[in-house]
Amino acid sequence: MNINEILQQKLDSRMHAIKAADERSAQLRLEIPEIAAIDNDLHTVSIRIMKAALDGRDELDERITAIKNENDSLLLKRASVLEQHGYSADYDSPVFTCVSCSDTGYVGLNFCECIKKAYNNDRYTTSGLGRALYGKDFNNFSLKYYSGKGSIGISDLENMTMIVNQSKRYAQSFSPESESVLMIGGTGLGKTHLSAAIAKEVLSKGFFVYYDSAQSIFDTYESVRFGKESRESAKKYENCDLLIIDDLGAECLTQYTIAVFSSLLNWRITNRKQTIISTNFTPQQIKKSYGERIYSRLMGEFLIMKFTGQDVRLLKLSEKTKV
Ligand SMILES: [Zn+2]
């Protein structure tokens, strides 16, 4: 959805709220004659203010204040009549989804926060990140589970602290000049969490990000190949500014997927578009499964982040069962 469609949706919800409130008012006037009388008086107030203005400037402020006071006391009376009949005083006030802008979409001349939020959420869902990954950001990435000695000369904590900082810098300074990234390491070491965190931040900077599993990407190309889906459905993998391929190596591998992967990588590299790939495979397994050419592209042209530690999901699980 573009911003106009989101604004229109807000205005539709405003109209809907006003219409529903009008219906409640009409119901109240039918049910409680006293309310009908008060509403009649209230309707005359604006007419009387206009009339007061036409009657000349003499003591205009005083006359208008008097009418407004009368208006206020009518509103108070209306509220107490409603309460006597078991209704809340705001029973027939419109209920807007956003109290800041009353669903107009604007606060003053600026877009209301609710519009910005809806716009970002919409971009988020069309990015493939979806609900499962929504909460994964840099703020809730915990380093407390990385306590091992490490396997590459530094402790897991030191290594992961470095990777988190590297990822933050990457997301903050993302541009068409950025490198592509290969996240390597076993299951449950936070690769998905950190790539989702990068995606979220890069998205919020206005870039077109697409997140998907390797399996689902290759399935899409397979469907396009057999005419089950249009060529358009694969375009997002090629055209987005940042493509995140999750869990490479978990897909079922064929000569066709290797060819698709190779040409997708080439196309993106040639067109200076960034890709983040996460995989449980070791470099040797990558070489064995995808061949020398893909292997050397990844090793030579991607920034390598080597995740270390113990499976965080298992550690969290054992923490829960201890209690
Ligand atoms: Zn609002």
py3Dmol code that shows the C-alpha trace and the ligand (Angstrom):
import py3Dmol

protein = """\
ATOM      1  CA  MET A   1       0.000   0.000   0.000  1.00  0.00           C
ATOM      2  CA  ASN A   2       1.223   3.476  -0.689  1.00  0.00           C
ATOM      3  CA  ILE A   3       0.797   6.367   1.732  1.00  0.00           C
ATOM      4  CA  ASN A   4      -2.387   7.630  -0.014  1.00  0.00           C
ATOM      5  CA  GLU A   5      -4.054   4.264   0.328  1.00  0.00           C
ATOM      6  CA  ILE A   6      -3.142   4.159   4.010  1.00  0.00           C
ATOM      7  CA  LEU A   7      -4.543   7.691   4.496  1.00  0.00           C
ATOM      8  CA  GLN A   8      -7.715   6.726   2.669  1.00  0.00           C
ATOM      9  CA  GLN A   9      -8.091   3.686   4.905  1.00  0.00           C
ATOM     10  CA  LYS A  10      -7.776   5.945   7.975  1.00  0.00           C
ATOM     11  CA  LEU A  11     -10.392   8.351   6.615  1.00  0.00           C
ATOM     12  CA  ASP A  12     -12.728   5.449   5.851  1.00  0.00           C
ATOM     13  CA  SER A  13     -12.394   4.322   9.432  1.00  0.00           C
ATOM     14  CA  ARG A  14     -13.110   7.899  10.569  1.00  0.00           C
ATOM     15  CA  MET A  15     -16.301   8.047   8.501  1.00  0.00           C
ATOM     16  CA  HIS A  16     -17.307   4.675   9.831  1.00  0.00           C
ATOM     17  CA  ALA A  17     -16.783   5.798  13.456  1.00  0.00           C
ATOM     18  CA  ILE A  18     -18.810   8.977  12.892  1.00  0.00           C
ATOM     19  CA  LYS A  19     -21.652   7.105  11.208  1.00  0.00           C
ATOM     20  CA  ALA A  20     -21.813   4.546  14.015  1.00  0.00           C
ATOM     21  CA  ALA A  21     -21.861   7.369  16.593  1.00  0.00           C
ATOM     22  CA  ASP A  22     -24.675   9.140  14.712  1.00  0.00           C
ATOM     23  CA  GLU A  23     -26.682   5.942  14.807  1.00  0.00           C
ATOM     24  CA  ARG A  24     -26.180   5.704  18.560  1.00  0.00           C
ATOM     25  CA  SER A  25     -27.302   9.345  18.965  1.00  0.00           C
ATOM     26  CA  ALA A  26     -30.440   8.710  16.922  1.00  0.00           C
ATOM     27  CA  GLN A  27     -31.210   5.664  19.047  1.00  0.00           C
ATOM     28  CA  LEU A  28     -30.763   7.728  22.242  1.00  0.00           C
ATOM     29  CA  ARG A  29     -33.131  10.466  21.003  1.00  0.00           C
ATOM     30  CA  LEU A  30     -35.799   7.894  20.266  1.00  0.00           C
ATOM     31  CA  GLU A  31     -35.390   6.207  23.596  1.00  0.00           C
ATOM     32  CA  ILE A  32     -34.982   9.294  25.838  1.00  0.00           C
ATOM     33  CA  PRO A  33     -37.152  12.334  24.890  1.00  0.00           C
ATOM     34  CA  GLU A  34     -35.147  14.559  27.231  1.00  0.00           C
ATOM     35  CA  ILE A  35     -32.016  13.863  25.159  1.00  0.00           C
ATOM     36  CA  ALA A  36     -33.942  14.767  22.011  1.00  0.00           C
ATOM     37  CA  ALA A  37     -34.869  18.119  23.564  1.00  0.00           C
ATOM     38  CA  ILE A  38     -31.309  18.840  24.727  1.00  0.00           C
ATOM     39  CA  ASP A  39     -29.917  17.951  21.282  1.00  0.00           C
ATOM     40  CA  ASN A  40     -32.406  20.340  19.707  1.00  0.00           C
ATOM     41  CA  ASP A  41     -31.195  23.145  21.980  1.00  0.00           C
ATOM     42  CA  LEU A  42     -27.577  22.264  21.210  1.00  0.00           C
ATOM     43  CA  HIS A  43     -28.269  22.541  17.483  1.00  0.00           C
ATOM     44  CA  THR A  44     -29.530  26.083  17.909  1.00  0.00           C
ATOM     45  CA  VAL A  45     -26.319  27.164  19.673  1.00  0.00           C
ATOM     46  CA  SER A  46     -24.192  27.520  16.578  1.00  0.00           C
ATOM     47  CA  ILE A  47     -26.980  29.381  14.818  1.00  0.00           C
ATOM     48  CA  ARG A  48     -27.278  31.750  17.776  1.00  0.00           C
ATOM     49  CA  ILE A  49     -23.524  32.396  17.792  1.00  0.00           C
ATOM     50  CA  MET A  50     -23.676  33.393  14.143  1.00  0.00           C
ATOM     51  CA  LYS A  51     -26.677  35.545  14.801  1.00  0.00           C
ATOM     52  CA  ALA A  52     -24.900  37.194  17.745  1.00  0.00           C
ATOM     53  CA  ALA A  53     -22.027  38.104  15.436  1.00  0.00           C
ATOM     54  CA  LEU A  54     -24.444  39.668  12.954  1.00  0.00           C
ATOM     55  CA  ASP A  55     -26.087  41.722  15.688  1.00  0.00           C
ATOM     56  CA  GLY A  56     -23.055  43.995  15.848  1.00  0.00           C
ATOM     57  CA  ARG A  57     -19.886  44.339  17.826  1.00  0.00           C
ATOM     58  CA  ASP A  58     -21.360  45.730  21.026  1.00  0.00           C
ATOM     59  CA  GLU A  59     -20.513  43.393  23.863  1.00  0.00           C
ATOM     60  CA  LEU A  60     -20.061  40.629  21.294  1.00  0.00           C
ATOM     61  CA  ASP A  61     -17.569  38.677  23.433  1.00  0.00           C
ATOM     62  CA  GLU A  62     -19.869  38.755  26.428  1.00  0.00           C
ATOM     63  CA  ARG A  63     -22.837  37.557  24.402  1.00  0.00           C
ATOM     64  CA  ILE A  64     -20.836  34.742  22.827  1.00  0.00           C
ATOM     65  CA  THR A  65     -19.454  33.699  26.223  1.00  0.00           C
ATOM     66  CA  ALA A  66     -22.992  33.568  27.583  1.00  0.00           C
ATOM     67  CA  ILE A  67     -24.119  31.298  24.752  1.00  0.00           C
ATOM     68  CA  LYS A  68     -21.060  29.064  25.212  1.00  0.00           C
ATOM     69  CA  ASN A  69     -21.756  28.760  28.921  1.00  0.00           C
ATOM     70  CA  GLU A  70     -25.257  27.720  28.104  1.00  0.00           C
ATOM     71  CA  ASN A  71     -23.821  25.174  25.667  1.00  0.00           C
ATOM     72  CA  ASP A  72     -21.534  23.775  28.371  1.00  0.00           C
ATOM     73  CA  SER A  73     -24.362  23.426  30.849  1.00  0.00           C
ATOM     74  CA  LEU A  74     -26.479  21.677  28.197  1.00  0.00           C
ATOM     75  CA  LEU A  75     -23.610  19.202  27.646  1.00  0.00           C
ATOM     76  CA  LEU A  76     -23.321  18.590  31.401  1.00  0.00           C
ATOM     77  CA  LYS A  77     -27.048  18.045  31.650  1.00  0.00           C
ATOM     78  CA  ARG A  78     -26.925  15.674  28.673  1.00  0.00           C
ATOM     79  CA  ALA A  79     -24.160  13.659  30.339  1.00  0.00           C
ATOM     80  CA  SER A  80     -26.096  13.336  33.591  1.00  0.00           C
ATOM     81  CA  VAL A  81     -29.329  12.349  31.792  1.00  0.00           C
ATOM     82  CA  LEU A  82     -27.374   9.673  29.930  1.00  0.00           C
ATOM     83  CA  GLU A  83     -25.901   8.359  33.148  1.00  0.00           C
ATOM     84  CA  GLN A  84     -29.334   8.259  34.791  1.00  0.00           C
ATOM     85  CA  HIS A  85     -30.436   6.007  31.940  1.00  0.00           C
ATOM     86  CA  GLY A  86     -27.430   3.741  32.362  1.00  0.00           C
ATOM     87  CA  TYR A  87     -25.321   5.055  29.500  1.00  0.00           C
ATOM     88  CA  SER A  88     -21.816   6.458  29.720  1.00  0.00           C
ATOM     89  CA  ALA A  89     -21.545  10.187  28.946  1.00  0.00           C
ATOM     90  CA  ASP A  90     -19.558   9.455  25.789  1.00  0.00           C
ATOM     91  CA  TYR A  91     -21.854   6.659  24.623  1.00  0.00           C
ATOM     92  CA  ASP A  92     -22.577   8.342  21.306  1.00  0.00           C
ATOM     93  CA  SER A  93     -19.184   9.981  20.772  1.00  0.00           C
ATOM     94  CA  PRO A  94     -17.265   8.573  17.805  1.00  0.00           C
ATOM     95  CA  VAL A  95     -14.666   5.969  18.763  1.00  0.00           C
ATOM     96  CA  PHE A  96     -11.593   6.619  16.633  1.00  0.00           C
ATOM     97  CA  THR A  97      -8.766   4.118  16.266  1.00  0.00           C
ATOM     98  CA  CYS A  98      -6.230   6.884  16.927  1.00  0.00           C
ATOM     99  CA  VAL A  99      -6.805   9.459  19.659  1.00  0.00           C
ATOM    100  CA  SER A 100      -3.957  11.685  18.453  1.00  0.00           C
ATOM    101  CA  CYS A 101      -5.463  12.495  15.058  1.00  0.00           C
ATOM    102  CA  SER A 102      -9.101  11.311  15.430  1.00  0.00           C
ATOM    103  CA  ASP A 103      -8.392   9.220  12.310  1.00  0.00           C
ATOM    104  CA  THR A 104      -7.765  12.226  10.093  1.00  0.00           C
ATOM    105  CA  GLY A 105      -4.182  11.029   9.561  1.00  0.00           C
ATOM    106  CA  TYR A 106      -2.756  14.445  10.364  1.00  0.00           C
ATOM    107  CA  VAL A 107      -1.599  16.276  13.453  1.00  0.00           C
ATOM    108  CA  GLY A 108      -1.337  19.873  12.302  1.00  0.00           C
ATOM    109  CA  LEU A 109       0.297  19.737   8.910  1.00  0.00           C
ATOM    110  CA  ASN A 110       2.244  16.539   9.587  1.00  0.00           C
ATOM    111  CA  PHE A 111       1.372  12.903   9.199  1.00  0.00           C
ATOM    112  CA  CYS A 112       0.266  11.407  12.491  1.00  0.00           C
ATOM    113  CA  GLU A 113       2.453   8.693  14.038  1.00  0.00           C
ATOM    114  CA  CYS A 114      -0.322   6.156  13.321  1.00  0.00           C
ATOM    115  CA  ILE A 115       0.101   6.734   9.580  1.00  0.00           C
ATOM    116  CA  LYS A 116       3.876   6.336   9.747  1.00  0.00           C
ATOM    117  CA  LYS A 117       3.443   3.196  11.790  1.00  0.00           C
ATOM    118  CA  ALA A 118       0.896   1.689   9.410  1.00  0.00           C
ATOM    119  CA  TYR A 119       3.168   2.525   6.481  1.00  0.00           C
ATOM    120  CA  ASN A 120       6.166   0.820   8.080  1.00  0.00           C
ATOM    121  CA  ASN A 121       4.130  -2.209   9.154  1.00  0.00           C
ATOM    122  CA  ASP A 122       2.839  -2.597   5.657  1.00  0.00           C
ATOM    123  CA  ARG A 123       6.349  -2.459   4.242  1.00  0.00           C
ATOM    124  CA  TYR A 124       7.341  -4.936   6.905  1.00  0.00           C
ATOM    125  CA  THR A 125       4.728  -7.533   5.991  1.00  0.00           C
ATOM    126  CA  THR A 126       5.363  -7.229   2.271  1.00  0.00           C
ATOM    127  CA  SER A 127       9.081  -7.725   2.975  1.00  0.00           C
ATOM    128  CA  GLY A 128       8.508 -11.375   3.856  1.00  0.00           C
ATOM    129  CA  LEU A 129       9.555 -10.791   7.464  1.00  0.00           C
ATOM    130  CA  GLY A 130       6.095 -11.507   8.819  1.00  0.00           C
ATOM    131  CA  ARG A 131       5.029 -12.155  12.358  1.00  0.00           C
ATOM    132  CA  ALA A 132       7.596 -14.763  13.348  1.00  0.00           C
ATOM    133  CA  LEU A 133      10.455 -12.358  12.790  1.00  0.00           C
ATOM    134  CA  TYR A 134       8.723  -9.120  13.752  1.00  0.00           C
ATOM    135  CA  GLY A 135      10.095  -8.932  17.288  1.00  0.00           C
ATOM    136  CA  LYS A 136      13.673  -9.762  16.362  1.00  0.00           C
ATOM    137  CA  ASP A 137      15.757  -6.608  16.560  1.00  0.00           C
ATOM    138  CA  PHE A 138      19.096  -5.462  17.954  1.00  0.00           C
ATOM    139  CA  ASN A 139      17.571  -4.443  21.302  1.00  0.00           C
ATOM    140  CA  ASN A 140      16.454  -7.932  22.206  1.00  0.00           C
ATOM    141  CA  PHE A 141      19.443  -9.879  20.936  1.00  0.00           C
ATOM    142  CA  SER A 142      20.920 -11.320  24.121  1.00  0.00           C
ATOM    143  CA  LEU A 143      24.618 -12.125  24.446  1.00  0.00           C
ATOM    144  CA  LYS A 144      24.210 -13.945  27.737  1.00  0.00           C
ATOM    145  CA  TYR A 145      24.077 -17.390  26.157  1.00  0.00           C
ATOM    146  CA  TYR A 146      27.484 -17.126  24.527  1.00  0.00           C
ATOM    147  CA  SER A 147      29.825 -18.297  27.274  1.00  0.00           C
ATOM    148  CA  GLY A 148      31.992 -20.907  25.562  1.00  0.00           C
ATOM    149  CA  LYS A 149      35.728 -20.768  24.989  1.00  0.00           C
ATOM    150  CA  GLY A 150      35.168 -20.278  21.296  1.00  0.00           C
ATOM    151  CA  SER A 151      36.637 -22.104  18.375  1.00  0.00           C
ATOM    152  CA  ILE A 152      38.459 -19.418  16.443  1.00  0.00           C
ATOM    153  CA  GLY A 153      40.984 -18.136  18.984  1.00  0.00           C
ATOM    154  CA  ILE A 154      38.626 -15.756  20.795  1.00  0.00           C
ATOM    155  CA  SER A 155      35.785 -16.558  23.217  1.00  0.00           C
ATOM    156  CA  ASP A 156      32.240 -16.946  21.929  1.00  0.00           C
ATOM    157  CA  LEU A 157      31.240 -13.785  23.775  1.00  0.00           C
ATOM    158  CA  GLU A 158      34.023 -11.728  22.200  1.00  0.00           C
ATOM    159  CA  ASN A 159      33.264 -13.119  18.778  1.00  0.00           C
ATOM    160  CA  MET A 160      29.518 -12.567  19.030  1.00  0.00           C
ATOM    161  CA  THR A 161      29.943  -9.059  20.477  1.00  0.00           C
ATOM    162  CA  MET A 162      32.026  -8.265  17.425  1.00  0.00           C
ATOM    163  CA  ILE A 163      29.427  -9.747  15.062  1.00  0.00           C
ATOM    164  CA  VAL A 164      26.566  -7.839  16.713  1.00  0.00           C
ATOM    165  CA  ASN A 165      28.505  -4.571  16.426  1.00  0.00           C
ATOM    166  CA  GLN A 166      29.431  -5.340  12.849  1.00  0.00           C
ATOM    167  CA  SER A 167      25.770  -6.060  12.043  1.00  0.00           C
ATOM    168  CA  LYS A 168      24.606  -2.816  13.663  1.00  0.00           C
ATOM    169  CA  ARG A 169      27.151  -0.792  11.703  1.00  0.00           C
ATOM    170  CA  TYR A 170      26.161  -2.637   8.556  1.00  0.00           C
ATOM    171  CA  ALA A 171      22.460  -1.851   9.033  1.00  0.00           C
ATOM    172  CA  GLN A 172      23.070   1.783  10.016  1.00  0.00           C
ATOM    173  CA  SER A 173      25.328   2.543   7.078  1.00  0.00           C
ATOM    174  CA  PHE A 174      23.579   0.385   4.497  1.00  0.00           C
ATOM    175  CA  SER A 175      23.896   1.755   0.962  1.00  0.00           C
ATOM    176  CA  PRO A 176      24.340   0.431  -2.586  1.00  0.00           C
ATOM    177  CA  GLU A 177      28.065   0.444  -1.773  1.00  0.00           C
ATOM    178  CA  SER A 178      27.671  -2.031   1.108  1.00  0.00           C
ATOM    179  CA  GLU A 179      29.096  -5.522   0.951  1.00  0.00           C
ATOM    180  CA  SER A 180      27.054  -8.685   0.850  1.00  0.00           C
ATOM    181  CA  VAL A 181      27.229 -10.896   3.928  1.00  0.00           C
ATOM    182  CA  LEU A 182      27.594 -14.614   4.526  1.00  0.00           C
ATOM    183  CA  MET A 183      26.536 -15.722   8.008  1.00  0.00           C
ATOM    184  CA  ILE A 184      28.036 -19.091   8.794  1.00  0.00           C
ATOM    185  CA  GLY A 185      27.546 -21.232  11.889  1.00  0.00           C
ATOM    186  CA  GLY A 186      25.522 -24.016  13.460  1.00  0.00           C
ATOM    187  CA  THR A 187      21.824 -24.043  14.294  1.00  0.00           C
ATOM    188  CA  GLY A 188      20.531 -21.708  17.006  1.00  0.00           C
ATOM    189  CA  LEU A 189      23.430 -19.265  17.097  1.00  0.00           C
ATOM    190  CA  GLY A 190      21.363 -16.198  16.235  1.00  0.00           C
ATOM    191  CA  LYS A 191      21.886 -15.896  12.482  1.00  0.00           C
ATOM    192  CA  THR A 192      18.184 -15.525  11.742  1.00  0.00           C
ATOM    193  CA  HIS A 193      17.707 -13.056  14.604  1.00  0.00           C
ATOM    194  CA  LEU A 194      20.566 -10.814  13.481  1.00  0.00           C
ATOM    195  CA  SER A 195      19.633 -10.930   9.804  1.00  0.00           C
ATOM    196  CA  ALA A 196      16.039 -10.003  10.733  1.00  0.00           C
ATOM    197  CA  ALA A 197      17.380  -7.151  12.885  1.00  0.00           C
ATOM    198  CA  ILE A 198      19.433  -5.859   9.961  1.00  0.00           C
ATOM    199  CA  ALA A 199      16.408  -6.207   7.661  1.00  0.00           C
ATOM    200  CA  LYS A 200      14.203  -4.224  10.030  1.00  0.00           C
ATOM    201  CA  GLU A 201      16.677  -1.374  10.296  1.00  0.00           C
ATOM    202  CA  VAL A 202      17.455  -1.226   6.582  1.00  0.00           C
ATOM    203  CA  LEU A 203      13.706  -1.287   5.832  1.00  0.00           C
ATOM    204  CA  SER A 204      13.114   1.652   8.133  1.00  0.00           C
ATOM    205  CA  LYS A 205      15.667   3.635   6.144  1.00  0.00           C
ATOM    206  CA  GLY A 206      13.387   3.273   3.124  1.00  0.00           C
ATOM    207  CA  PHE A 207      15.192   0.493   1.233  1.00  0.00           C
ATOM    208  CA  PHE A 208      13.304  -2.353  -0.392  1.00  0.00           C
ATOM    209  CA  VAL A 209      14.204  -5.466   1.605  1.00  0.00           C
ATOM    210  CA  TYR A 210      13.054  -8.987   0.935  1.00  0.00           C
ATOM    211  CA  TYR A 211      13.460 -11.881   3.347  1.00  0.00           C
ATOM    212  CA  ASP A 212      12.840 -15.511   2.469  1.00  0.00           C
ATOM    213  CA  SER A 213      14.159 -19.004   3.043  1.00  0.00           C
ATOM    214  CA  ALA A 214      16.376 -20.557   0.389  1.00  0.00           C
ATOM    215  CA  GLN A 215      13.798 -23.307  -0.034  1.00  0.00           C
ATOM    216  CA  SER A 216      10.969 -20.900  -0.727  1.00  0.00           C
ATOM    217  CA  ILE A 217      13.077 -18.840  -3.163  1.00  0.00           C
ATOM    218  CA  PHE A 218      14.036 -21.924  -5.173  1.00  0.00           C
ATOM    219  CA  ASP A 219      10.432 -23.193  -5.046  1.00  0.00           C
ATOM    220  CA  THR A 220       9.273 -19.918  -6.561  1.00  0.00           C
ATOM    221  CA  TYR A 221      11.745 -20.200  -9.444  1.00  0.00           C
ATOM    222  CA  GLU A 222      10.692 -23.815  -9.903  1.00  0.00           C
ATOM    223  CA  SER A 223       7.013 -22.750 -10.140  1.00  0.00           C
ATOM    224  CA  VAL A 224       7.916 -20.030 -12.630  1.00  0.00           C
ATOM    225  CA  ARG A 225       9.828 -22.591 -14.677  1.00  0.00           C
ATOM    226  CA  PHE A 226       6.783 -24.852 -14.906  1.00  0.00           C
ATOM    227  CA  GLY A 227       4.386 -21.991 -15.547  1.00  0.00           C
ATOM    228  CA  LYS A 228       2.597 -22.329 -12.201  1.00  0.00           C
ATOM    229  CA  GLU A 229       3.565 -18.789 -11.271  1.00  0.00           C
ATOM    230  CA  SER A 230       4.261 -15.734 -13.390  1.00  0.00           C
ATOM    231  CA  ARG A 231       7.795 -14.479 -13.918  1.00  0.00           C
ATOM    232  CA  GLU A 232       6.782 -11.421 -11.843  1.00  0.00           C
ATOM    233  CA  SER A 233       6.643 -13.436  -8.621  1.00  0.00           C
ATOM    234  CA  ALA A 234      10.400 -14.049  -8.762  1.00  0.00           C
ATOM    235  CA  LYS A 235      11.259 -10.445  -9.602  1.00  0.00           C
ATOM    236  CA  LYS A 236      11.262  -9.364  -5.974  1.00  0.00           C
ATOM    237  CA  TYR A 237      14.319 -11.539  -5.332  1.00  0.00           C
ATOM    238  CA  GLU A 238      16.155  -9.766  -8.106  1.00  0.00           C
ATOM    239  CA  ASN A 239      14.974  -6.200  -7.695  1.00  0.00           C
ATOM    240  CA  CYS A 240      15.076  -5.645  -3.941  1.00  0.00           C
ATOM    241  CA  ASP A 241      17.944  -3.573  -2.537  1.00  0.00           C
ATOM    242  CA  LEU A 242      18.706  -6.180   0.101  1.00  0.00           C
ATOM    243  CA  LEU A 243      17.802  -9.840  -0.277  1.00  0.00           C
ATOM    244  CA  ILE A 244      18.073 -12.042   2.783  1.00  0.00           C
ATOM    245  CA  ILE A 245      18.318 -15.728   2.015  1.00  0.00           C
ATOM    246  CA  ASP A 246      17.691 -17.689   5.181  1.00  0.00           C
ATOM    247  CA  ASP A 247      18.934 -21.195   5.830  1.00  0.00           C
ATOM    248  CA  LEU A 248      20.824 -21.981   2.658  1.00  0.00           C
ATOM    249  CA  GLY A 249      21.579 -25.681   2.586  1.00  0.00           C
ATOM    250  CA  ALA A 250      18.268 -26.819   4.087  1.00  0.00           C
ATOM    251  CA  GLU A 251      16.590 -26.890   0.678  1.00  0.00           C
ATOM    252  CA  CYS A 252      16.509 -29.970  -1.485  1.00  0.00           C
ATOM    253  CA  LEU A 253      19.332 -29.492  -3.878  1.00  0.00           C
ATOM    254  CA  THR A 254      19.166 -30.125  -7.609  1.00  0.00           C
ATOM    255  CA  GLN A 255      21.226 -29.019 -10.591  1.00  0.00           C
ATOM    256  CA  TYR A 256      18.404 -26.582 -11.291  1.00  0.00           C
ATOM    257  CA  THR A 257      18.536 -24.922  -7.832  1.00  0.00           C
ATOM    258  CA  ILE A 258      22.300 -24.582  -8.139  1.00  0.00           C
ATOM    259  CA  ALA A 259      21.901 -22.896 -11.523  1.00  0.00           C
ATOM    260  CA  VAL A 260      19.191 -20.587 -10.151  1.00  0.00           C
ATOM    261  CA  PHE A 261      21.274 -19.701  -7.116  1.00  0.00           C
ATOM    262  CA  SER A 262      24.332 -19.018  -9.249  1.00  0.00           C
ATOM    263  CA  SER A 263      22.552 -16.720 -11.691  1.00  0.00           C
ATOM    264  CA  LEU A 264      20.649 -14.909  -8.921  1.00  0.00           C
ATOM    265  CA  LEU A 265      23.948 -14.245  -7.140  1.00  0.00           C
ATOM    266  CA  ASN A 266      25.632 -13.080 -10.337  1.00  0.00           C
ATOM    267  CA  TRP A 267      22.768 -10.829 -11.275  1.00  0.00           C
ATOM    268  CA  ARG A 268      22.716  -9.203  -7.846  1.00  0.00           C
ATOM    269  CA  ILE A 269      26.476  -8.740  -7.683  1.00  0.00           C
ATOM    270  CA  THR A 270      26.618  -7.262 -11.197  1.00  0.00           C
ATOM    271  CA  ASN A 271      23.795  -4.877 -10.371  1.00  0.00           C
ATOM    272  CA  ARG A 272      25.365  -3.859  -7.048  1.00  0.00           C
ATOM    273  CA  LYS A 273      22.542  -5.231  -4.979  1.00  0.00           C
ATOM    274  CA  GLN A 274      23.311  -6.681  -1.571  1.00  0.00           C
ATOM    275  CA  THR A 275      22.514 -10.155  -0.335  1.00  0.00           C
ATOM    276  CA  ILE A 276      22.726 -11.620   3.144  1.00  0.00           C
ATOM    277  CA  ILE A 277      22.901 -15.398   3.239  1.00  0.00           C
ATOM    278  CA  SER A 278      22.706 -17.480   6.388  1.00  0.00           C
ATOM    279  CA  THR A 279      23.694 -21.108   6.390  1.00  0.00           C
ATOM    280  CA  ASN A 280      24.439 -23.962   8.757  1.00  0.00           C
ATOM    281  CA  PHE A 281      26.869 -25.318   6.187  1.00  0.00           C
ATOM    282  CA  THR A 282      30.613 -25.140   6.705  1.00  0.00           C
ATOM    283  CA  PRO A 283      32.657 -23.638   3.854  1.00  0.00           C
ATOM    284  CA  GLN A 284      33.654 -27.160   2.843  1.00  0.00           C
ATOM    285  CA  GLN A 285      30.033 -28.254   2.643  1.00  0.00           C
ATOM    286  CA  ILE A 286      29.211 -25.188   0.535  1.00  0.00           C
ATOM    287  CA  LYS A 287      31.998 -26.093  -1.876  1.00  0.00           C
ATOM    288  CA  LYS A 288      30.849 -29.707  -2.041  1.00  0.00           C
ATOM    289  CA  SER A 289      27.160 -28.901  -2.556  1.00  0.00           C
ATOM    290  CA  TYR A 290      27.207 -25.792  -4.737  1.00  0.00           C
ATOM    291  CA  GLY A 291      30.494 -26.191  -6.536  1.00  0.00           C
ATOM    292  CA  GLU A 292      33.717 -24.269  -6.854  1.00  0.00           C
ATOM    293  CA  ARG A 293      32.305 -21.192  -8.612  1.00  0.00           C
ATOM    294  CA  ILE A 294      29.641 -20.329  -6.034  1.00  0.00           C
ATOM    295  CA  TYR A 295      32.036 -21.207  -3.251  1.00  0.00           C
ATOM    296  CA  SER A 296      34.703 -18.798  -4.455  1.00  0.00           C
ATOM    297  CA  ARG A 297      32.173 -16.013  -5.075  1.00  0.00           C
ATOM    298  CA  LEU A 298      30.885 -16.333  -1.505  1.00  0.00           C
ATOM    299  CA  MET A 299      34.304 -16.668   0.092  1.00  0.00           C
ATOM    300  CA  GLY A 300      35.900 -13.997  -2.034  1.00  0.00           C
ATOM    301  CA  GLU A 301      33.251 -11.312  -2.340  1.00  0.00           C
ATOM    302  CA  PHE A 302      31.095 -11.624   0.762  1.00  0.00           C
ATOM    303  CA  LEU A 303      31.823 -10.332   4.225  1.00  0.00           C
ATOM    304  CA  ILE A 304      32.014 -13.510   6.314  1.00  0.00           C
ATOM    305  CA  MET A 305      30.488 -13.575   9.791  1.00  0.00           C
ATOM    306  CA  LYS A 306      31.335 -16.774  11.594  1.00  0.00           C
ATOM    307  CA  PHE A 307      28.849 -17.404  14.411  1.00  0.00           C
ATOM    308  CA  THR A 308      30.153 -19.496  17.315  1.00  0.00           C
ATOM    309  CA  GLY A 309      28.683 -20.864  20.541  1.00  0.00           C
ATOM    310  CA  GLN A 310      26.161 -23.433  21.668  1.00  0.00           C
ATOM    311  CA  ASP A 311      22.629 -23.716  20.322  1.00  0.00           C
ATOM    312  CA  VAL A 312      20.863 -20.798  22.060  1.00  0.00           C
ATOM    313  CA  ARG A 313      17.439 -22.398  21.656  1.00  0.00           C
ATOM    314  CA  LEU A 314      18.608 -25.493  23.534  1.00  0.00           C
ATOM    315  CA  LEU A 315      20.220 -23.361  26.264  1.00  0.00           C
ATOM    316  CA  LYS A 316      17.001 -21.375  26.714  1.00  0.00           C
ATOM    317  CA  LEU A 317      15.037 -24.605  26.856  1.00  0.00           C
ATOM    318  CA  SER A 318      17.274 -26.128  29.540  1.00  0.00           C
ATOM    319  CA  GLU A 319      17.022 -22.859  31.497  1.00  0.00           C
ATOM    320  CA  LYS A 320      13.224 -23.193  31.480  1.00  0.00           C
ATOM    321  CA  THR A 321      13.224 -26.852  32.527  1.00  0.00           C
ATOM    322  CA  LYS A 322      15.561 -26.142  35.481  1.00  0.00           C
ATOM    323  CA  VAL A 323      12.908 -24.018  37.192  1.00  0.00           C
TER     324      VAL A 323
END
"""
ligand_1 = """\
1
ZN
Zn -3.278 9.134 14.200
"""
view = py3Dmol.view(width=600, height=400)
view.addModel(protein, "pdb")
view.setStyle({"model": 0}, {"cartoon": {"style": "trace"}})
view.addModel(ligand_1, "xyz")
view.setStyle({"model": 1}, {"stick": {}})
view.zoomTo()
view.show()
